[in-house]
Amino acid sequence: MRWIVSFSAVVVLILSASCSEPEPTFNVPTERPTATAIIVPTFTPIEEPTETPTLIPTITPTNTASPTPTLYVLEGTTLPPPVAPILVENASDVSALATWHEPTVVDMTWTPDGRFLAVANQETINLYDIQTRQIVRTLYPSTKDLVQIAFSPNGKWFISGSRRGSLEEGFFSTIEIWYGPDWKPLGILYDVPRALSRLEFSLDSEKLAMAFTSHVYEENLIEFLSTINWQIIDQLKPGPVLDIAFSLDGSQIAISPDRYAINMWDFNEEEWIETIFTSFTGAVTRMSYSPDGITFGSARYDGTIRLWDMEIGEQLLIINSEEVIEDLDFSPDGRLIASGGSYQNAYVRLWDASTGALLRTLAGHMDGVIQILFSPSGYYLISASYDGQLILWGLRQ
């Protein structure tokens, strides 16, 4: 994505404290904590199969750019109750419901219960009631230059990450934390003189992964914090890391070290189980595990989405789009994939995850789609572009 230009820090947000529980307190480490283990990987390369059939969906007139901005509800108008979740069977009926703007969207995420959408710009985080698109709460991190936010899946924590500096001057990263359900700020969790590139909670909410990049090779690492005591419980040193993704059960983590490979770490076996190589034109732009916990998807610069069965380590499908894919997301039932195109074709596309068939092409963005997310209920799909436009998609009555 354009906003990840050089190795930079990723911001973490955390939910506010419930009055029925004692509030956690945090001490910012003045020295880097010593981890229990530092694991330097040795990889067993696994070549991508050359025999895998490529599915090239044919885009028919019924799937061309639709809908138009005239279908958006008026600003301030409350949306009617949602009709049905977005499924393979009704994907061809999805249309735009509403649109609004945020200055310089850098990241967004749903609250785990789907009630609110958190949208981060470079300085603040706004929590929206999606039915009205009204801000219900604004969070103010102590540092600017936000790059990422995340809720723990159990809804207890919210984190934000910021990154400052340059390759010449060096980077500095700050991670701040809030405690739920009222998003009470608890202060700075982590403050380090290096670039934070990615933050992600495990699906069981027990671990927070923090990926750091550096021009000094030995300082590239992923640190895992326990969300019980916020101490470092493990480290990996896979080289520079630009993206990470936890499997559904938290037993695996996918790591894209330089966008030209995807490495899989197994926590139970404590070993690297697979390496998927890409190419210069097929650089990885985003990756995600399906809710089935088995299927793994990666979006690439060459316009392909590649799906893998991680139980058997085989590539299942190659889906060809017509543009660089900036982001992808699986629907809650795992049967649909939504992709967001770059500036050449800033379309949102819906694909059948089992066949690779193109089900719907949606137009509305004037610039590249930097992020796309299904709501936890599956009723909505939200997309954001580089120009700050957000579009809410769904089914109409």
Helices and strands as residue ranges (DSSP letters): E 11-13, E 38-39, E 45-46, E 54-55, G 61-63, G 69-71, G 91-93, E 95-101, E 107-110, E 116-120, E 125-129, E 134-139, E 146-151, E 157-166, E 170-179, E 184-192, E 195-201, E 207-213, G 217-219, E 221-226, E 232-236, E 243-246, E 252-256, E 261-266, E 271-277, E 284-289, E 295-300, E 304-309, E 314-320, E 325-330, E 336-341, E 348-352, E 358-362, E 369-374, E 381-385, E 389-394
